[in-house]
Structures are given as C-alpha cells and as structure tokens.
C-alpha cells in the first residue's frame, strides 16, 4: 500500500514545535522554537497581508519584508537556524503561525 502526499523527507525528524503571534501594524518579534535546521512553514491566518524578515528588525515595513497575502501558507528554509522573525501587518486581523522542522 502506498501513501500519497508524503511531506519532503517524511522519514526524518517530525516538526519540532509551533509558535504564533497576533500581527499588528507595529513590528513584533516572534521567537522560533529550537530545532535542528530544516524548514519553516509559515501560515498567515487572517484578513491582512503581512511582511516578515529573519531576526529582529525595528525598521521592517510592508515594502522591505517578505510579503504574505492573507490566508496563505508558504514553506521557507530556516536560514541557518534563525532564532527569531520580525513581522508587521498592513492592518490588524492576522495571526502568523510558524511550524519548524523537517518533514513538514
């Protein structure tokens, strides 16, 4: 029996953890759970576009970050075990959820 839709590296470590933050129009820092590198699945759950970048960045804006549209999911490299993300929203109304690890 075959199993369809296995995630990348499905037999590697399972995702280490998840974390989330309610996004506002002010820059916020999201501390990522400890994990051994791998992938970062980001979910923008809500009604507003958001922008994010690796590490703390007080100057983050909607024009200089990685933009995610409302209600989207994307997978990124963890960027050599980055410990934090900075995030800002075009308006309030979204939650950024981060799932960390291989096999997501």
N, C-alpha and C positions, 0 to 999 in steps of 0.2 A: 504494500500500500504506500502510495506517495503522499506527501503533504504539500499542498500548493502554498505559495506565498510565504516561504520561509524568509525571515529577515537576513540581511547580509551577515555573514559569519554566525549563523544561527547556533552553532555548536560551541561558540566562545562564551565568555562570561555574560551573564544577563545584565541588563541595565542596573547600575549601582543604586540610583536613587532619583527622586524627582523633587523639584522645588518650584515655587511660583511666587509672583508678586503682582499686586494690582497696579496697573500702569496709569500714571497721571501725566500732566503736561510739564512736570518738573523731572529732572534727571534723577533716577534712582539706581542703586546698585543692588544686583542680585548675586548673592554668594552661591556658587555652584557646589553640589555635593562632591566629596572626594571620589575619584575614580581613576583608573589606570588608563588615561587617554581615551581613545575611541571617538565615538560620535556624540553629537549633541542634537537631540530632536527638540526643536522649539515650536510651541503651539501659541499662536495669538488668538486666544479665545475671547471674542468680544466684538464691539462695534466700531472701534477706532484703529486706524493704521498706527504702527509703532516703528521706532528705529532703535537699533541696538548696536553695541560695539564691545569688543573684548576689553576687560579691565575697567578701572574707574576712570571716568571721563566727564568732568564737570561741564565741558564745552560741547557735549553731544547735542545735536539738533536733528530735526526731521530731514535736513538736507545733507548731513555728513555721516550718517549712520547707515547700517544695513536695514532697509525698509521691508517690513512685512505687512501685507494687507490684512484687513480684519478676517477672522475665521480661517486662517491658513496654517499649514503645518510644513515645516522645512527641516531638513537634516544638514548639519554642518559638522566640520571637523572641530574637535575641541580646542585646537590651536595650542598644542604642546602643553596640555593640562592647565589651561587658563582657570583661575580660581574665581573670577568674577565677570559679570557682564554689567554694562550700564545700559539703561533703557529709558526711553521717553515716548510719550504718546502725542498724537495730533490732537487728541481730546481724551477725557476720561472715558472709561467704559470697556476697557480690555484687561485681560489677565494674561501675563506671559508665563507659560509653564515650560520648564526645562527638564527633559529626561536625559540622563547621562549614562554612557556606557556602550560597549559593543553589543551587537545582536539586536539592536532596536529596529 
